[in-house]
Amino acid sequence: MKYINLPAPRQGESRQLPFYFAVEEYVAKHFTDDDYFFIWQVEPTAMLGRNQLLENEVNEQYCREHGVHIYRRKSGGGTVYADRGCLQFSYITKEGNVNALFNDYIDLVVKAINRLGVAVSSSGRNDILVEGKKVAGAAFYRYGNRSVLHNTLLYSTDLDQLASCLKPSKKLESKGVKSNRQRVANLGDYTRLTLPQFVEQLRQLVCGDSQITLNQVHMQGVAQLEKPLASHEFVYDNSPSYTVKRSLILKDVGEIEARVQVKAGKIQYINLVGDYFLLGDLDRDLLARLQGVAYDREAVTQALDGVDTGKVIRNLTVMQFLRLLFGRPPHLPKPEWLKIDLTSTTTTRHTSDAVAGNHLNTICTSGLCPNKAECWKAGTATLMIGGNVCTRNCRFCNTPSGRPQPLDPYEPLNVAKAVAQLQLKHAVITSVDRDDLPDLGARHWSLTVKAIKELNPHTTVEVLIPDFQGRLDLVDMVLAEQPYIVGHNIETVRRLTPAVRSVAQYDQSLDVLRHIAERGFTAKSGLMLGLGETEQEVEQTMDDLLAAGCKILTIGQYLQPTLRHIAVKAYIKPSKFAQYKQLGEDKGFEQVVSGPFVRSSYHAEQYKTLQRQE
């Protein structure tokens, strides 16, 4: 058996999965004198079997959001995940007996790994196990009179990402295995060999010094074979068409059944049947928008942006429609670092009395803030003015939405009294959106800041203002009272803004922040993570905020308040928050507060002093 060496990639060349499959085909076609073997690695990739449905096997939305490639192979078998910590073995042979091929090849690999000091064993026809957990599998196809077998070996793979990319099969779930993560392991955990050491020693055990090196002429042939393997048609159109039927009985809507024909991952036809009551043109106003749209929750959500489904089918909400098509959003179990110890050894009565006694609202309560107990014990709270009902309906926010009561004329003074009662050195004020008012609540804001400063001359005031629909003259009404720090939250990255925020626009928020900074005030903004953003999008948002003059940035984990709110797509690890903090500071923010529990005003009184420009 000969080992295949590949020439180094040319400058700028990126070798993805189809390249290595093309090498297999090229060798199978042109090198028929011997058996051949080579080891390779790829960037994070979900690898579909030849006849598998993408929708059944891969969490396509997660892959898209996290930069995981999706490709298909010619061999059968199940879907696998691969990254730089995963080794791929390719074996090309003249052996035509499939059973003999699998037995001989798996036996060869098992014996080689055993000789490297790891006690592995074969299971079934094509799996390799260590301590009962799968570390490798294999798949096979025929190419002319040659057989091609490829083998995936988990060595130091990101198993959490593997579990997020791949959907567990019904077969596993029936056995009580809820995640692919539960049944696999990394071989590297059972040896002291580094990955490069393992590769070199395994190569020697399998092939010895027998080897060939492909040249640039060979690479030209490989490139021709690579094109169809990398094509959209091969990856996506190879999924057979299928029909989905899903039905629900929805309160105040009735019984409704969706019949969806899907081809290549896209909706070809959709109809809704049932005893529901139509108010609009079902085909024109709803179903036509979904023709050709990818059959996944995010794509359908975006396609329905701006559609009032309740005006088409009586009482039907977008969330109910999405549940009809896709079921409930997958629930991510909350990790340990987000589980709060609510055991109290002190009281929050002083703070709650000050809030209740002055008939005030707090974002701490309406927003279900995880830091409420900690802050209230310390005698701090973020006071919310303008009432407790918001005119907007953002999908992340728990503040009630609807038609608010008239403004309380005594609220500005009551807020000032509460600040005095709590003896706050730094007061943080926010508000609901009051799009129902001619001035959108700007004068009420101005009166509140003025009252706080008159009654508490030594207290600095931080305001977290709405966008005032982009009306900068209304922003100026608040700035005229000289708050110390002026915040306006961007909330999420540009791509996700329409799906996450109600009415608010990404660029409009940047304009508000830019105006604040140009007026000489310290501009502050906040960003939630875990909504499906990518690292590149987070970095771009940082750049956009800096370009707008923002100096302080808070970054925290989004936590879903209730089932009717947008679902958490990912729980970001504390180490990643630390990386974002360092990244933001390196980029030029004067202050970055980043952590799972961080909210806009979290520990605001402890922020380092930032002098306002004169």
Secondary structure, 3 states (H helix, E strand, C coil): CEEEECCCCCCCCCCCHHHHHHHHHHHHHHCCCCCEEEEECCCCEEEECCCCCHHHHECHHHHHHCCCEEEECCCCCCCEEECCCEEEEEEEECCCCHHHHHHHHHHHHHHHHHHCCCCCEEECCCEEEECCEEEEEEEEEEECCEEEEEEEEECCCCHHHHHHHECCCHHHHHCCCCCHHHHECCHHHHCCCCHHHHHHHHHHHHHCCCEEECCHHHHHHHHHHHHHHHCHHHHHHCCCCEEEEEEEEECCCEEEEEEEEEECCEEEEEEEEECCCECCCHHHHCHHHHCCCECCHHHHHHHCCCCCHHHCECCCCHHHHHHHHHCCCCCCCCCHHHCCCCCCCCCCHHHHHHHHHCCCEEHHHHCCCCCHHHHHHCCCCEEEECCCCECCCCCCCCCCECCCCCCCCCHHHHHHHHHHHCCCCEEEEEECCCCCCCCCCHHHHHHHHHHHHHHCCCCEEEEECCCHHHCHHHHHHHHCCCCCEEECCCECCCCCHHHHCCCCCHHHHHHHHHHHHHCCCEEEEEEEECCCCCHHHHHHHHHHHHHCCCCEEEEEECCCCCCCCCCCCCCCCHHHHHHHHHHHHHHCCCEEEECCCCCCCCCHHHCCCCCCCC
